[in-house]
Amino acid sequence: MERAQEITGVGGIYAVLVEVSNRPRYAFLVLQLVAEIADGRGQAGPFVEQGGLPMLLREWLCSQLLPMSEQPARRAALRARVAAALKDERTGDAMRDAARIEAAVEEQVQAVGRANVSRAISDLVRAGLMTRHYAGYATNHKNRGGGRHAVYVVKPGVLALLRKPAPLRRHDPGAANPQGELFAA
């Protein structure tokens, strides 16, 4: 589905995603985040620097999108399920058990987040808005994850639309300044 040439604005990007994705808003947000960190050629990954440390691109996307999915009731239900599953492995030390449960909850949340990001990237590739390839030491490995990490490339036309600067608004010098005399030019 190569419709990226027809797209003339951000609304067009979203319209293409509505046709292809079950979660077009999420996919659009992933696209925007990838475009934000992509280089001039539209390529992002396999690593992103966060706080001076390298982080895998998919992990970074997951961490950026995590606040969007924070729902206390769902997190509490997940914590209860994990606590029940780890019931036989408890040590009796409340602090250590609570830390283990919290770590297991975080691990599940991250796994779901990575799967959601991968699904959104697949939708974006299917829509023709980006491509993906893998980089790493075992690029021809039979196991798709064999030491390789995803690199996402936003198509040039889409990248230009997402990075298009807002038009400069020039105000008429004869018009009244809505902010008052304090901020007059």
N, C-alpha and C positions, 0 to 999 in steps of 0.2 A: 504494500500500500504506500506508494510514493506520492504523497500529496503535499509534501513540504514546499514544492515550488509554487503552489497555488496560494499559500498562506500570505496574507498581506498585513496582518496585525495580531495582537495578542488574543483577540477574540477568535480569530481563525485557528490559532493553536488550540485553544480550548474546544472549539467545535470539532476538530479532528479527534481530540481525546475523548469527547463524549461518544463518538462513534466506536471507538476501539476499547475503551476501558470501563470497567465496572465502578472504578473510583477515580473519575477524571480530575477532581480537585486535588486529591492526594498526588496523582501522577504529575499534575501541573506544578505542584509545590516541589516535588523531587526534581523536575526539569529546571525550575528556577534556581534551586540550590546548586545543581551541577553547573549551570551556566554561570553562576556567581563565582565559582572557584576555578572555572575552566581557564586555560591559557588563551592566547589570541587565536589559536587554531580551533578552539572549542574542545580541547582535550583536557580531561580531568582524571587524575589518578595515576597509578594505583595507590599512591600515598598522598595524604594531605597533612600539612603541618598544623598542629593545634597545640598551642602553649609551648612551642619550640620542639615538640616531639612529633615524630611521624606517626600517622594513624591511617589505617586502611580506609579508602574512600567510602566503602559501604558502611563501615563502622561509624564514620563521621556523619554520613547521611542519617543513619539510624539515631545517633545522639542528637542531631539537630531536630529531628521530627518527634522525638520522644515526648517533649512537653505537650504536643498536640493530642497525644493519646492518653495522657494522665487522667484517670478517673478513679477517685478514691474507693468507690464501691467495688469496682472490678478488681482493683489491686488487692483489696481486703479479701475478696472471694478467692483470688489466686493464692494469696498468702495462706488462707485456711486449707486449700487443697494441697499445697506444698507441705504444710505442717503435718497434715494427715498422712501424706506419702512418706514423710521422713520420721514418722512416729517410732519405728523400730530402731532407728539409727541415733536417737537422742542419747546424750551422755549424762543428763541430769543436771548439768551446769547451765542455768538459765541464760546466762550471757552468751556462752559459746553456742548453745542451741539456737538462740535468737539470731545470732550472726550467721549461722549456717543456713537457716531458713531464709533470711534476707538475701544471702548470696544466691541461693537457688531460685528465689523469686526474680532477682535481677537477671540471672542467666536466662530464664524463660522469657522475660520481657524483651531482652536483647535478641533472642532467637526469633521471636515473633516479629520484632522490628526489622531485622535483616531480611526475613522472608517477605514482608510487606514492601520493602525497598526493592528487592529483586523482582517482585511482581510488577511494581510500577515501572521499573526500567524495561521489563519485557513489553509492557504496553507502549512505552515510548518508542522502543525499537520497532514494534509492529506498526505504529502510526507513522513511521518514517521520519521522526523528529530527531532521532539520535541513532548512533551505532555503538556497539560495544565489542571490545576484544579483550584479550587477557595478556598480561605481561608477567614474566617471572622466569625462574630458572628451568622450568620443565614445561615449555610451551607446547610440545607435542605429546605430552603425557596422556595415556588413555583415560585416566581419571580427570574429569574436567577441573577439579579443584587441586590437582597435583602441583602444589607450590605456586600456582598462578593466581594473580589478583586482577580484578576487573578494572578496565580503563573505559570510561564513557566518553564519547565524542558527540557533541551537539552539532547538528548540521549548521553550516555557515549562515544560511538565511534565517534560521530560527534563533541562532545566537545573536544576530544583528537586531532582531526584533526585541529580544529580551534585554539587550543592553542599550537599546535606543535611549538616548538622554531625553529628559523631559524638555519640551520647547521652552525657551526663555520667554518669560512674560515681561514685556516692557511696559512700564506704566507711563501714561501720558503726563508730561511735566506740568501741564495746565490743569490736570485733574486734582481733586482734593486728596490729600494723603489720609487714608483711613486709619493710620496709626497715630495721627496727631503730629504736632510740631516737633516733639521730642526726637522722632525718627526721620525727620525730613532729610532728604538727600542734599 
